[in-house]
Amino acid sequence: MPKIKTIRTKKAPEGWDLIEPTITEIGNQIRDVENQAYSDKKKPEQFWEIYKLHHQRSRYIYEMYYYKKEITRELYEFCLQEQYGDATLIAKWKKTGYEKLCCLHCISKSQHNFGGTCICRVPKAKLEEGKLVQCKQCGCRGCASGD
């Protein structure tokens, strides 16, 4: 969640007006999902949409800086400092094998039995044919980079 803007808040760098509409739109979608009633869903399923939108916002910032090169380093660091994007998730995306990582829960060894990783990290070629795989933490259906 981005920090609250006050008089002392650092001004956004040049180029902010380019990415601001998309970031605020995703932020509004996150706020709408948080305000929804979750009477028919299981407890972990309530957060799946929030994880998806959080991933989408971080991925947007990552791609605008590393692939499209449309924002400056100063603006990129501003977005991470103001917590518009997840810096640790973006750091994992830069490493080989983690390019499609959905969330940090899926690689956290403390979150899973026997110190492993999530089922969504297993490449689809190594799974049984026709088996539907879905992460219990974030709802991901496969974020292995080797597919």
DSSP file with accessible surface (Angstrom, degrees, kcal/mol):
  #  RESIDUE AA STRUCTURE BP1 BP2  ACC     N-H-->O    O-->H-N    N-H-->O    O-->H-N    TCO  KAPPA ALPHA  PHI   PSI    X-CA   Y-CA   Z-CA
    1    1 A M              0   0  118      0, 0.0    83,-0.1     0, 0.0    84,-0.1   0.000 360.0 360.0 360.0 129.5    0.0    0.0    0.0
    2    2 A P        -     0   0   28      0, 0.0    81,-0.2     0, 0.0    80,-0.1  -0.248 360.0 -97.2 -64.1 155.0    1.5    3.4   -1.0
    3    3 A K        -     0   0  101     79,-0.9     2,-0.3     1,-0.1    79,-0.0  -0.282  43.4 -96.1 -69.1 158.0    2.3    5.9    1.7
    4    4 A I        -     0   0  148      1,-0.1     2,-0.4    -2,-0.0    -1,-0.1  -0.569  39.8-122.0 -76.7 134.8   -0.1    8.7    2.6
    5    5 A K        +     0   0  124     -2,-0.3     2,-0.2    -3,-0.1    -1,-0.1  -0.647  41.3 162.5 -83.5 129.4    0.7   11.9    0.8
    6    6 A T    >   -     0   0   91     -2,-0.4     3,-0.8     4,-0.0    -1,-0.0  -0.681  56.2 -86.3-128.7-173.7    1.3   14.9    3.0
    7    7 A I  T 3  S+     0   0  172      1,-0.2    -2,-0.0    -2,-0.2    -1,-0.0   0.869 127.9  50.1 -65.8 -33.8    2.9   18.3    2.6
    8    8 A R  T 3  S+     0   0  236      2,-0.1    -1,-0.2     3,-0.0     3,-0.1   0.539  82.5 120.8 -83.3  -7.8    6.4   16.8    3.3
    9    9 A T  S <  S-     0   0   36     -3,-0.8     2,-0.1     1,-0.1     3,-0.1  -0.339  74.0-105.8 -61.1 136.6    6.0   14.0    0.8
   10   10 A K        -     0   0  113      1,-0.1    -1,-0.1    -2,-0.0    -2,-0.1  -0.364  38.9-108.7 -63.6 137.5    8.7   14.0   -1.9
   11   11 A K        -     0   0  177      1,-0.1    -1,-0.1    -3,-0.1    -3,-0.0  -0.365  36.8-102.2 -67.6 146.7    7.4   15.2   -5.2
   12   12 A A        -     0   0   43      1,-0.1    -1,-0.1    -3,-0.1     3,-0.1  -0.449  41.2-113.9 -69.7 140.5    7.0   12.5   -7.9
   13   13 A P    >   -     0   0   12      0, 0.0     3,-1.5     0, 0.0    -1,-0.1  -0.119  45.8 -69.7 -68.9 172.1    9.8   12.6  -10.5
   14   14 A E  T 3  S+     0   0  180      1,-0.2    58,-0.4     2,-0.1    61,-0.2  -0.338 120.9  37.2 -63.4 136.9    9.4   13.4  -14.1
   15   15 A G  T >> S+     0   0   22     -3,-0.1     3,-1.2    56,-0.1     4,-0.9   0.335  77.2 116.5 101.1  -5.9    7.4   10.8  -16.1
   16   16 A W  H X>  +     0   0   23     -3,-1.5     4,-2.3     1,-0.3     3,-0.5   0.871  69.1  62.5 -62.1 -36.1    5.0   10.0  -13.2
   17   17 A D  H 34 S+     0   0  122      1,-0.2    -1,-0.3     2,-0.2    -3,-0.1   0.732  97.1  60.6 -64.1 -19.2    2.1   11.3  -15.3
   18   18 A L  H <4 S+     0   0   85     -3,-1.2     4,-0.3     1,-0.1    -1,-0.2   0.900 118.6  23.9 -72.7 -40.6    2.8    8.5  -17.8
   19   19 A I  H <X S+     0   0    1     -4,-0.9     4,-2.2    -3,-0.5     5,-0.2   0.593  99.7  88.8-103.9 -11.8    2.3    5.6  -15.3
   20   20 A E  H  X S+     0   0   69     -4,-2.3     4,-2.9     1,-0.2     5,-0.3   0.891  84.1  54.2 -58.3 -43.5    0.0    7.3  -12.7
   21   21 A P  H  > S+     0   0   75      0, 0.0     4,-2.1     0, 0.0    -1,-0.2   0.931 112.2  43.8 -60.0 -42.2   -3.3    6.4  -14.4
   22   22 A T  H  > S+     0   0   47     -4,-0.3     4,-2.3     2,-0.2     5,-0.2   0.922 115.2  48.2 -68.3 -42.9   -2.5    2.7  -14.5
   23   23 A I  H  X S+     0   0    2     -4,-2.2     4,-2.3     1,-0.2    -1,-0.2   0.916 113.9  45.8 -66.0 -42.4   -1.2    2.6  -11.0
   24   24 A T  H  X S+     0   0   60     -4,-2.9     4,-2.4    -5,-0.2    -1,-0.2   0.878 110.8  54.1 -69.8 -33.8   -4.1    4.5   -9.5
   25   25 A E  H  X S+     0   0  108     -4,-2.1     4,-2.1    -5,-0.3    -2,-0.2   0.938 111.2  44.5 -63.6 -44.7   -6.6    2.3  -11.5
   26   26 A I  H  X S+     0   0    4     -4,-2.3     4,-2.4     1,-0.2    -2,-0.2   0.898 112.1  53.7 -66.3 -38.7   -5.0   -0.9  -10.1
   27   27 A G  H  X S+     0   0    7     -4,-2.3     4,-2.2     1,-0.2    -2,-0.2   0.901 108.7  49.0 -61.8 -39.2   -5.0    0.7   -6.6
   28   28 A N  H  X S+     0   0   81     -4,-2.4     4,-2.3     2,-0.2    -1,-0.2   0.880 109.2  52.4 -67.4 -37.3   -8.7    1.5   -6.9
   29   29 A Q  H  X S+     0   0   64     -4,-2.1     4,-2.3     2,-0.2    -2,-0.2   0.905 108.8  50.4 -64.0 -40.6   -9.4   -2.1   -8.0
   30   30 A I  H  X S+     0   0   12     -4,-2.4     4,-2.4     1,-0.2    -2,-0.2   0.930 110.4  50.0 -61.9 -43.8   -7.5   -3.4   -4.9
   31   31 A R  H  X S+     0   0  109     -4,-2.2     4,-1.4     1,-0.2    -2,-0.2   0.902 109.9  50.7 -62.1 -39.9   -9.6   -1.0   -2.7
   32   32 A D  H  < S+     0   0  103     -4,-2.3     4,-0.5     1,-0.2    -1,-0.2   0.910 110.4  49.0 -64.6 -40.9  -12.8   -2.3   -4.3
   33   33 A V  H >< S+     0   0   11     -4,-2.3     3,-1.0     1,-0.2    -2,-0.2   0.894 108.2  54.1 -66.9 -37.9  -11.8   -5.9   -3.7
   34   34 A E  H 3< S+     0   0   90     -4,-2.4    -1,-0.2     1,-0.2    -2,-0.2   0.837 108.3  50.5 -63.6 -31.5  -11.0   -5.2   -0.1
   35   35 A N  T 3< S+     0   0  129     -4,-1.4    -1,-0.2    -5,-0.2    -2,-0.2   0.508  88.6 105.6 -87.3  -4.4  -14.5   -3.7    0.4
   36   36 A Q  S <  S-     0   0  102     -3,-1.0     2,-0.4    -4,-0.5    -3,-0.0  -0.377  76.3-112.1 -72.9 155.2  -16.3   -6.7   -1.1
   37   37 A A        -     0   0   89     -2,-0.1     3,-0.2     1,-0.1     2,-0.2  -0.709  23.6-163.4 -87.2 137.7  -18.2   -9.1    1.2
   38   38 A Y        +     0   0   43     -2,-0.4     3,-0.2     1,-0.2     8,-0.1  -0.461  40.3 132.1-119.0  59.8  -16.7  -12.6    1.3
   39   39 A S  S    S+     0   0  118     -2,-0.2    -1,-0.2     1,-0.2    -2,-0.0   0.841  75.3  43.1 -81.6 -29.2  -19.4  -14.8    2.7
   40   40 A D  S    S+     0   0  137     -3,-0.2     2,-0.3     2,-0.1    -1,-0.2   0.474 100.3  82.2 -98.8   0.2  -19.2  -17.6    0.1
   41   41 A K  S    S-     0   0   83     -3,-0.2     2,-0.1     1,-0.1     5,-0.1  -0.736  79.5-110.9-107.4 154.0  -15.4  -18.0   -0.2
   42   42 A K     >  -     0   0  146     -2,-0.3     4,-1.0     1,-0.1     3,-0.2  -0.364  40.9-102.0 -72.0 161.7  -12.9  -19.8    2.0
   43   43 A K  T >4 S+     0   0  155      1,-0.2     3,-0.9     2,-0.2     4,-0.5   0.904 120.1  44.7 -58.7 -48.1  -10.5  -17.7    4.0
   44   44 A P  G >4 S+     0   0   67      0, 0.0     3,-1.2     0, 0.0     4,-0.4   0.881 107.6  60.7 -65.4 -30.5   -7.5  -18.1    1.7
   45   45 A E  G >4 S+     0   0   59      1,-0.3     3,-0.7    -3,-0.2     4,-0.5   0.732  89.4  71.7 -68.5 -18.9   -9.6  -17.5   -1.4
   46   46 A Q  G << S+     0   0   48     -4,-1.0     4,-0.3    -3,-0.9    -1,-0.3   0.810 100.7  44.1 -65.5 -29.3  -10.5  -14.1   -0.2
   47   47 A F  G <> S+     0   0   96     -3,-1.2     4,-2.6    -4,-0.5    -1,-0.2   0.504  86.2  91.8 -96.1  -5.4   -7.0  -12.8   -0.8
   48   48 A W  H <> S+     0   0   54     -3,-0.7     4,-2.2    -4,-0.4    -1,-0.2   0.900  88.1  47.7 -59.2 -43.8   -6.5  -14.3   -4.3
   49   49 A E  H  > S+     0   0   72     -4,-0.5     4,-2.3    -3,-0.2    -1,-0.2   0.890 111.6  51.1 -66.7 -36.0   -7.8  -11.3   -6.2
   50   50 A I  H  > S+     0   0   36     -4,-0.3     4,-2.6     2,-0.2    -2,-0.2   0.926 110.2  49.3 -67.3 -42.8   -5.7   -8.9   -4.1
   51   51 A Y  H  X S+     0   0   64     -4,-2.6     4,-2.5     2,-0.2    -2,-0.2   0.911 110.9  51.3 -60.0 -42.0   -2.5  -11.0   -4.7
   52   52 A K  H  X S+     0   0  119     -4,-2.2     4,-2.2    -5,-0.2    -2,-0.2   0.930 112.8  43.8 -63.1 -44.9   -3.3  -11.0   -8.5
   53   53 A L  H  X S+     0   0    4     -4,-2.3     4,-2.4     2,-0.2    -1,-0.2   0.879 112.4  52.6 -70.0 -36.9   -3.7   -7.2   -8.6
   54   54 A H  H  X S+     0   0   55     -4,-2.6     4,-2.3     2,-0.2    32,-0.2   0.921 111.2  47.6 -62.9 -43.1   -0.6   -6.6   -6.4
   55   55 A H  H  X S+     0   0   48     -4,-2.5     4,-2.8    -5,-0.2     5,-0.2   0.914 110.5  52.6 -62.5 -42.6    1.3   -8.8   -8.8
   56   56 A Q  H  X S+     0   0   88     -4,-2.2     4,-2.0     2,-0.2    -2,-0.2   0.909 110.2  46.9 -62.4 -42.5   -0.1   -6.9  -11.8
   57   57 A R  H  X S+     0   0   12     -4,-2.4     4,-1.8     2,-0.2    -1,-0.2   0.927 114.9  45.7 -68.3 -42.7    0.9   -3.5  -10.4
   58   58 A S  H  X S+     0   0    0     -4,-2.3     4,-2.4     1,-0.2    -2,-0.2   0.906 112.7  51.3 -65.7 -40.4    4.5   -4.7   -9.6
   59   59 A R  H  X S+     0   0   45     -4,-2.8     4,-2.8    -5,-0.2     5,-0.2   0.878 106.5  54.9 -65.0 -36.8    4.8   -6.4  -13.0
   60   60 A Y  H  X S+     0   0   45     -4,-2.0     4,-2.3    -5,-0.2    -1,-0.2   0.940 110.7  44.5 -61.4 -47.0    3.7   -3.2  -14.7
   61   61 A I  H  X S+     0   0    1     -4,-1.8     4,-1.6     2,-0.2     5,-0.2   0.927 113.9  51.2 -64.1 -42.8    6.4   -1.1  -13.0
   62   62 A Y  H  X S+     0   0   12     -4,-2.4     4,-3.0     1,-0.2     5,-0.5   0.932 113.0  43.8 -60.8 -47.6    9.0   -3.8  -13.7
   63   63 A E  H  X>S+     0   0   66     -4,-2.8     5,-3.0     1,-0.2     4,-1.1   0.863 109.5  56.3 -69.9 -35.5    8.2   -4.1  -17.4
   64   64 A M  H  <5S+     0   0    5     -4,-2.3     6,-2.2    -5,-0.2     7,-1.1   0.834 118.7  33.7 -65.3 -30.1    8.1   -0.3  -17.8
   65   65 A Y  H  <5S+     0   0   43     -4,-1.6    -2,-0.2     4,-0.2    -3,-0.2   0.913 128.8  29.3 -91.0 -48.7   11.6    0.0  -16.4
   66   66 A Y  H  <5S+     0   0   58     -4,-3.0    -3,-0.2    -5,-0.2    -2,-0.1   0.854 131.7  22.5 -86.5 -37.1   13.4   -3.1  -17.6
   67   67 A Y  T  <5S+     0   0  137     -4,-1.1    -3,-0.2    -5,-0.5    -4,-0.1   0.888 133.0  28.8 -98.2 -52.1   11.7   -4.1  -20.9
   68   68 A K  S   <S-     0   0  114     -5,-3.0    -4,-0.2     1,-0.0    -3,-0.1   0.727  83.9-150.9 -82.9 -23.2   10.1   -1.0  -22.4
   69   69 A K        +     0   0  152     -6,-0.5    -4,-0.2     1,-0.1    -5,-0.1   0.857  50.9 134.5  53.7  41.4   12.6    1.4  -20.8
   70   70 A E        +     0   0  107     -6,-2.2     2,-0.3    -7,-0.2    -5,-0.2   0.550  57.0  56.3 -95.4 -11.5    9.9    4.1  -20.7
   71   71 A I  S    S-     0   0   11     -7,-1.1   -56,-0.1   -10,-0.1     2,-0.1  -0.905  83.5-116.7-120.9 154.7   10.5    5.3  -17.1
   72   72 A T     >  -     0   0   76    -58,-0.4     4,-2.4    -2,-0.3     5,-0.1  -0.338  26.8-110.9 -82.3 166.2   13.8    6.5  -15.5
   73   73 A R  H  > S+     0   0  138      1,-0.2     4,-2.8     2,-0.2     5,-0.2   0.882 119.2  56.6 -63.1 -37.0   15.7    4.9  -12.7
   74   74 A E  H  > S+     0   0  115      2,-0.2     4,-2.0     1,-0.2    -1,-0.2   0.923 109.7  44.0 -61.1 -44.0   14.7    7.8  -10.4
   75   75 A L  H  > S+     0   0    0      2,-0.2     4,-2.4     1,-0.2    -2,-0.2   0.899 112.4  53.2 -68.8 -38.5   11.0    7.1  -11.1
   76   76 A Y  H  X S+     0   0    9     -4,-2.4     4,-1.9     1,-0.2    -2,-0.2   0.942 111.6  44.7 -60.5 -47.5   11.4    3.4  -10.7
   77   77 A E  H  X S+     0   0   93     -4,-2.8     4,-2.7     1,-0.2    -1,-0.2   0.863 110.5  55.5 -67.1 -34.4   13.1    3.8   -7.3
   78   78 A F  H  X S+     0   0   10     -4,-2.0     4,-2.6    -5,-0.2    -1,-0.2   0.922 106.8  50.2 -61.2 -45.3   10.4    6.3   -6.3
   79   79 A C  H  <>S+     0   0    0     -4,-2.4     5,-3.1     1,-0.2     6,-0.9   0.894 114.1  44.4 -62.0 -39.8    7.7    3.7   -7.1
   80   80 A L  H ><5S+     0   0   35     -4,-1.9     3,-1.1     3,-0.2     7,-0.2   0.898 113.3  50.4 -72.4 -38.0    9.4    1.1   -5.0
   81   81 A Q  H 3<5S+     0   0  103     -4,-2.7    -2,-0.2     1,-0.3    -1,-0.2   0.891 111.7  47.2 -67.0 -37.8   10.1    3.6   -2.2
   82   82 A E  T 3<5S-     0   0   13     -4,-2.6   -79,-0.9    -5,-0.2    -1,-0.3   0.354 117.1-118.0 -84.4   5.4    6.5    4.7   -2.1
   83   83 A Q  T < 5S+     0   0  103     -3,-1.1    -3,-0.2   -81,-0.2    -2,-0.1   0.792  74.3 132.6  63.3  36.7    5.5    0.9   -2.1
   84   84 A Y  S   <S+     0   0   17     -5,-3.1     2,-0.3    -6,-0.2    -4,-0.2   0.744  77.6  31.3 -79.4 -26.1    3.6    1.0   -5.4
   85   85 A G  S    S-     0   0    6     -6,-0.9     2,-0.8   -27,-0.1    -2,-0.1  -0.928  90.6-110.0-128.6 156.4    5.6   -2.1   -6.4
   86   86 A D     >  -     0   0   41     -2,-0.3     4,-2.3   -32,-0.2     5,-0.2  -0.766  25.2-164.1 -89.3 108.8    7.0   -5.0   -4.3
   87   87 A A  H  > S+     0   0   51     -2,-0.8     4,-2.2    -7,-0.2    -1,-0.2   0.870  87.0  49.9 -64.5 -38.0   10.8   -4.6   -4.4
   88   88 A T  H  > S+     0   0   81      2,-0.2     4,-1.6     1,-0.2    -1,-0.2   0.887 111.1  49.0 -71.0 -36.3   11.5   -8.2   -3.2
   89   89 A L  H  > S+     0   0    2      2,-0.2     4,-1.9     1,-0.2    -2,-0.2   0.927 111.9  49.0 -67.1 -41.5    9.2   -9.7   -5.8
   90   90 A I  H  X S+     0   0    0     -4,-2.3     4,-1.2     1,-0.2    -2,-0.2   0.894 107.4  55.7 -65.1 -37.1   10.8   -7.6   -8.5
   91   91 A A  H  < S+     0   0   45     -4,-2.2     4,-0.5     1,-0.2     3,-0.3   0.883 107.5  49.4 -63.2 -36.6   14.3   -8.7   -7.3
   92   92 A K  H >< S+     0   0   56     -4,-1.6     3,-1.3     1,-0.2     6,-0.3   0.876 103.5  60.0 -68.5 -37.1   13.2  -12.3   -7.7
   93   93 A W  H 3< S+     0   0    2     -4,-1.9    -1,-0.2     1,-0.3    -2,-0.2   0.797  98.2  59.9 -62.2 -26.4   12.0  -11.7  -11.2
   94   94 A K  T 3< S+     0   0  110     -4,-1.2    -1,-0.3    -3,-0.3     2,-0.2   0.737  92.2  83.4 -74.2 -20.0   15.5  -10.6  -12.2
   95   95 A K  S X  S-     0   0  112     -3,-1.3     3,-1.5    -4,-0.5     2,-0.1  -0.564  92.1-102.6 -85.7 147.4   16.9  -14.0  -11.3
   96   96 A T  T 3  S+     0   0  124      1,-0.2    -1,-0.1    -2,-0.2    -2,-0.1  -0.431 106.6  26.8 -68.7 139.9   16.8  -16.9  -13.7
   97   97 A G  T 3  S+     0   0   35     -2,-0.1    48,-0.6    -4,-0.1    -1,-0.2   0.253 112.2  69.9  92.8 -11.8   14.0  -19.5  -12.9
   98   98 A Y    X   +     0   0   73     -3,-1.5     3,-1.4    -6,-0.3    -2,-0.1   0.154  56.9 115.2-120.5  18.1   11.9  -16.9  -11.2
   99   99 A E  T 3  S+     0   0   63      1,-0.3    -1,-0.1    -5,-0.1    -6,-0.1   0.789  86.7  35.2 -62.7 -29.6   10.8  -14.8  -14.2
  100  100 A K  T 3  S+     0   0  112     43,-0.3    -1,-0.3    -3,-0.1    42,-0.1   0.186  81.6 150.1-110.0  15.4    7.1  -15.7  -13.8
  101  101 A L    <   -     0   0    0     -3,-1.4     3,-0.1     1,-0.1    43,-0.1  -0.227  31.1-161.4 -55.7 131.1    6.9  -15.9  -10.0
  102  102 A C        -     0   0   20      1,-0.3     2,-0.3     2,-0.0    -1,-0.1   0.881  63.8 -17.2 -85.3 -42.7    3.4  -15.0   -8.8
  103  103 A C    >   -     0   0    9      1,-0.0     3,-0.6   -14,-0.0     4,-0.3  -0.981  60.1-108.9-157.0 167.5    4.1  -14.2   -5.1
  104  104 A L  G >> S+     0   0   54     -2,-0.3     3,-0.8     1,-0.2     4,-0.8   0.703 108.3  71.4 -77.9 -17.6    6.7  -14.7   -2.4
  105  105 A H  G 34 S+     0   0   53      1,-0.2     3,-0.4     2,-0.2    -1,-0.2   0.843  89.6  62.4 -63.9 -32.7    4.5  -17.2   -0.5
  106  106 A C  G <4 S+     0   0    0     -3,-0.6    12,-2.3     1,-0.2    -1,-0.2   0.707 111.0  35.7 -70.5 -20.6    5.1  -19.8   -3.2
  107  107 A I  T <4 S+     0   0   27     -3,-0.8     2,-0.5    -4,-0.3    -1,-0.2   0.455  87.6 112.7-110.0  -0.9    8.9  -19.9   -2.7
  108  108 A S    ><  -     0   0   36     -4,-0.8     3,-0.9    -3,-0.4     4,-0.3  -0.585  54.5-156.8 -75.0 118.9    8.9  -19.5    1.1
  109  109 A K  G >  S+     0   0  137     -2,-0.5     3,-0.8     1,-0.2     6,-0.3   0.791  89.8  60.3 -68.9 -25.3   10.1  -22.7    2.6
  110  110 A S  G 3  S+     0   0  107      1,-0.2    -1,-0.2     5,-0.1     4,-0.1   0.696  97.5  60.4 -76.6 -15.6    8.3  -22.0    6.0
  111  111 A Q  G <  S+     0   0   80     -3,-0.9     2,-0.3    -6,-0.2    -1,-0.2   0.584 102.2  58.3 -84.6 -12.4    4.9  -21.8    4.3
  112  112 A H  S X  S-     0   0   43     -3,-0.8     3,-1.2    -4,-0.3     6,-0.1  -0.847  89.3 -93.0-125.9 157.9    5.0  -25.4    3.0
  113  113 A N  G >  S+     0   0  139     -2,-0.3     3,-1.3     1,-0.2    -2,-0.1  -0.340 105.4   9.0 -65.1 144.3    5.3  -29.0    4.3
  114  114 A F  G 3  S-     0   0  209      1,-0.2    -1,-0.2    -4,-0.1    -4,-0.1   0.702 122.3 -76.1  60.7  21.2    8.7  -30.5    4.4
  115  115 A G  G <  S+     0   0   37     -3,-1.2    -1,-0.2    -6,-0.3    -2,-0.1   0.782  97.2 127.3  68.2  27.3   10.5  -27.2    3.5
  116  116 A G    <   -     0   0   30     -3,-1.3    -4,-0.3    -7,-0.2     2,-0.2  -0.017  57.4 -98.5 -95.6-158.6    9.6  -27.3   -0.2
  117  117 A T        -     0   0   73      1,-0.1   -10,-0.2    -6,-0.1    -1,-0.1  -0.685  47.5 -71.8-118.5 179.7    7.9  -24.9   -2.5
  118  118 A C    >   -     0   0    7    -12,-2.3     3,-1.5    -2,-0.2     4,-0.2  -0.260  37.0-117.8 -73.1 156.7    4.4  -24.6   -3.8
  119  119 A I  G >  S+     0   0   70      1,-0.3     3,-1.5     2,-0.2    -1,-0.1   0.792 111.5  67.0 -65.0 -26.6    2.8  -26.9   -6.3
  120  120 A C  G 3  S+     0   0    1      1,-0.3    23,-2.2    22,-0.1    24,-0.7   0.691  91.3  63.6 -70.9 -13.0    2.4  -24.1   -8.8
  121  121 A R  G <  S+     0   0   35     -3,-1.5    -1,-0.3    21,-0.2    -2,-0.2   0.560  80.2  98.6 -85.2  -8.8    6.2  -23.9   -9.1
  122  122 A V  S <  S-     0   0   46     -3,-1.5    22,-0.3    -4,-0.2     5,-0.1  -0.658  85.7-111.2 -79.7 129.5    6.4  -27.4  -10.6
  123  123 A P    >   -     0   0   35      0, 0.0     3,-1.5     0, 0.0     4,-0.4  -0.298  20.4-123.7 -60.3 144.4    6.7  -27.3  -14.4
  124  124 A K  G >  S+     0   0  118      1,-0.3     3,-1.0     2,-0.2    23,-0.1   0.782 108.5  65.1 -61.6 -27.3    3.5  -28.6  -16.2
  125  125 A A  G 3  S+     0   0   99      1,-0.2    -1,-0.3    21,-0.1     4,-0.1   0.794 101.7  49.9 -66.9 -24.9    5.6  -31.2  -18.1
  126  126 A K  G <  S+     0   0  171     -3,-1.5    -1,-0.2     2,-0.1     2,-0.2   0.458  98.2  85.0 -94.0  -1.4    6.4  -32.9  -14.8
  127  127 A L  S <  S-     0   0   37     -3,-1.0     3,-0.1    -4,-0.4     2,-0.0  -0.566  92.7 -86.5 -95.1 163.8    2.8  -33.0  -13.6
  128  128 A E    >   -     0   0  144     -2,-0.2     3,-1.5     1,-0.1     2,-0.1  -0.369  54.3 -95.5 -65.0 147.4    0.2  -35.7  -14.4
  129  129 A E  T 3  S+     0   0  194      1,-0.2    -1,-0.1    -4,-0.1     3,-0.1  -0.410 107.0   9.6 -66.0 134.3   -1.8  -35.0  -17.7
  130  130 A G  T 3  S+     0   0   86      1,-0.2     2,-0.5    -2,-0.1    -1,-0.2   0.482  89.7 140.5  78.4   1.8   -5.1  -33.3  -17.1
  131  131 A K    <   -     0   0  108     -3,-1.5     2,-0.6     1,-0.0    -1,-0.2  -0.664  47.6-139.3 -81.9 126.0   -4.4  -32.5  -13.5
  132  132 A L        -     0   0  123     -2,-0.5     2,-0.5    -3,-0.1    -1,-0.0  -0.764  20.3-165.0 -86.5 120.5   -5.6  -29.1  -12.4
  133  133 A V        +     0   0   16     -2,-0.6     2,-0.3     8,-0.3    -6,-0.0  -0.910  13.6 168.1-110.7 131.7   -3.0  -27.4  -10.2
  134  134 A Q        -     0   0   67     -2,-0.5     7,-0.2     7,-0.1     2,-0.1  -0.977  33.5-120.4-145.8 132.1   -3.9  -24.4   -8.1
  135  135 A C     >  -     0   0    1      5,-2.9     4,-1.0    -2,-0.3   -29,-0.0  -0.428  11.6-148.3 -69.0 139.7   -1.9  -22.8   -5.3
  136  136 A K  T  4 S+     0   0  177      2,-0.1    -1,-0.1     1,-0.1   -18,-0.0   0.757  94.0  50.9 -79.8 -24.6   -3.7  -22.6   -1.9
  137  137 A Q  T  4 S+     0   0   60      1,-0.1    -1,-0.1     3,-0.1   -90,-0.1   0.922 132.2   2.6 -78.7 -46.1   -2.0  -19.3   -0.9
  138  138 A C  T  4 S-     0   0   12      2,-0.1    -2,-0.1   -87,-0.1   -86,-0.1   0.470  91.2-113.6-126.2  -5.0   -2.6  -17.1   -4.0
  139  139 A G     <  +     0   0   15     -4,-1.0    -3,-0.1     1,-0.2     2,-0.0   0.556  58.1 158.1  83.4   8.9   -4.7  -19.1   -6.5
  140  140 A C        -     0   0   21      1,-0.1    -5,-2.9    -6,-0.1    -1,-0.2  -0.354  33.1-157.4 -68.0 144.4   -1.9  -19.3   -9.1
  141  141 A R  S    S-     0   0  142      1,-0.3    -8,-0.3    -7,-0.2    -1,-0.1   0.186  73.1 -22.4-109.5  16.0   -2.2  -22.1  -11.6
  142  142 A G        +     0   0   28    -42,-0.1    -1,-0.3     1,-0.0   -21,-0.2   0.041  51.1 169.8 141.6 109.1    1.4  -22.3  -12.6
  143  143 A C        +     0   0    4    -23,-2.2   -43,-0.3    -3,-0.1     2,-0.3   0.042  35.5 134.9-125.9  24.6    4.3  -19.9  -12.3
  144  144 A A    >   -     0   0    3    -24,-0.7     3,-0.7   -22,-0.3   -20,-0.1  -0.572  48.6-147.0 -73.8 137.3    7.2  -22.2  -13.2
  145  145 A S  T 3  S+     0   0   29    -48,-0.6    -1,-0.1    -2,-0.3   -47,-0.1   0.616  87.8  70.4 -81.1 -12.4    9.6  -20.5  -15.6
  146  146 A G  T 3         0   0   66    -49,-0.2    -1,-0.2     0, 0.0   -21,-0.1   0.318 360.0 360.0 -90.7  10.2   10.5  -23.8  -17.3
  147  147 A D    <         0   0   87     -3,-0.7    -5,-0.0   -23,-0.1     0, 0.0  -0.439 360.0 360.0 -73.9 360.0    7.2  -24.4  -19.1
